[in-house]
Amino acid sequence: MNKAVDYLGRYASSQQRLSEVLGRFATRKLDQHDPDEIAAAIAATVTRCQALGYVDDDAFAQSQARSQRRQGRSQLAIRQRLRQHRLDDAVIDTALDVADQASANGELLAAYRFAQRRRLGPFDRRRPDEDDSNAIMQRQQRQLGAMARAGFSMAISRKVILLADPDSAAAFIDQLEHGEDPTL
């Protein structure tokens, strides 16, 4: 229990992650003891931490989803990260709904934030020669590939990448953050 409280004092965690941490601790420090007793003690500790409110999978998932959305992560990427914690799909769906509650289109807002962070599309500081359409097309294809690898759909990626300048992108971000649904 001391190890669990110490760990939870430093990190937000799901029940599964806490079990894994306690399991690694037990294999390092308690290798002389019966594995069945250790597994039962870990399960009892996790259950007690949950009963005391130290571990809450719903709150953990919502916190992680909000944090990931602010960083510009796609719904697919957030879903994969939360599944690594062995959270139910219902918990993940609720967390994504809570994360997108303030905006009209959370996925589009996340795509703009991703592009801004990675300097893609309208946020790209490098400006190619306007005469070289082949170089422009290649750069856009690379940027669309980066957006696709991040988990954004092609339609959303095109909306972000093909936007003309950072000022109009900033205006769209502002509208999305305030719950408005901008038209492109």
N, C-alpha and C positions, 0 to 999 in steps of 0.2 A: 504494500500500500504506500509506503514511503517513496519508493521509486516512481509509482504512478502519479502521486501528488507532486513530486518534484518535476516530472516531465510535463504534466499538465499546467504547472505554474509557469513554464517557459513557452510552451507551444499549444496552439489550438489543435485538437485532434479528434478523429473519429474513433469509434469503438474498435474498429478493425486495426487502425494504426496503433492504438494503445496496446492492444493484444500483441501485435508484432514487436513493439518495443520491449514489452515485459518478457516476451518469449526470448528475444535476443539477450536480454539481461540474465535471464535464468540459465541459458546455455553457457554463458560466460562464467557466472558466479556460483551456480547451484548444480554443477554437473555430477555431484556425488548423490543427489537426491533422486527419488523415484519420479520419472517423467509424468506418470498419471497424476500424482499429487501436485506436481508443479502446474500441469494443465488445469486442474481443478482450482488451484489457488489463483491462477491468472483469470479464469472465468469469474470467480467470486469477486476478485478485485475490480474487474471491469464492470460487473453488475453493481457493485457498491458505489463506484465512481459515478455511474449513470444515475443511481438513486439519489446521490447527494447533489447532482446537478453539475458535476465537474465535466462530464462528457455528454454532449447533446448533438447527435448526428444532424438534426434539422438545422440548428443554429450554425453548426460548422459548415454545412453545405451552403446555406444562404450567405454566410460571410465570405466563403471562398468564391462563390459565383459573383457576388458584387465586386470583389477585389479583381477577379479576372476580367469582368466586363469593363471596369475602369481602365484596365491595361490594354483593352482592345482585343480580347480573345473572342473567338467565334463560339457559337452555341455548341458546335461539335467538339471543339477543343475542351471547353469547360465540362461537357458531358463525359469525355474520356478521362479527364483528370479526376473527376468525382467518382467515376467507376473504379478507379484504382484504389479508392478507399472502401470499396465494396458497399456502396450506398445503393438503396433501392431506386428504381427509376421514378417512382412517385415522389420520393424525397428530392431527387435531382430536378424533376419537372417543376416542383414547387419552388425550389431555390432559383431556377432560371426565371420563373415568373416574377419572383420578388426582385431579382436583380434588374429586370427590364421594366419594372413598374413605373418608374419616373419618366420613361421616354416613350415616344410614339412607336418607334421602330428600333428596338435594342440592337438587332443584328446590324443594321445600317450604321448606327452610331458607333458600334464597336469596330466596324470596318473603317470608318473615318479615323477613329483613334489609332487603329493599327497602322493605317497609311501615314498618319501624322508621325507616329513614333518611328516608323521605318523609312520615312521620307520617300513615299511612293506617290505617284500621280501628281496632284496639284501641289504637294509638299516637296516634290523633288527639286532640289536647288540647282542641279545641273541642267542647263538648258541646251539641247542639241541645236545644231544649225536648222533653221526653219526650212531650208531648201532640201535637206536630206530626209526625205520621208521614210526611207528604208531604216535609218537609224532610229527614228521616232517609233516606228512599228516594232522594231526589235526590243526597244526599251519597254514599250507598253506590254509586249508579250512576256517579258521577264517579270514585270511587276504584277501582271495578272497571274502568273505562275506562283509568285510569292503569296498572293492573296489566297489562291486555291490551296496551297500547302498549309496555310493557316486555318483552313476549314470554311472559308466563305464561298458562297455560291457564285457562279459566273455572272449572274445578273447584278448582284450587289457589287461584285468586284469591278465590273464595267462602269457602274454608276460612279464609283469612287475614282477610278483611274482616269476616266475620260473627262473629269471635271476640269475646267480651264485654269483656274487660278486659286491660290490659297485663300484669298479674301472671300470668294463665294463658298469655298469649302468651310471656312470658319463660320460663315452665316448659316450654312446647313447644320453644322454641329450645334450651334447655339439654338436653332429652332428645334432640333431633335432633343436636346437636353431639357428644353422647357415644355416638352410634351406635345409640340406641334408636329404636324405631318407635312413636311415641305414637299413641294412638287419640283421635280428635276426637269 
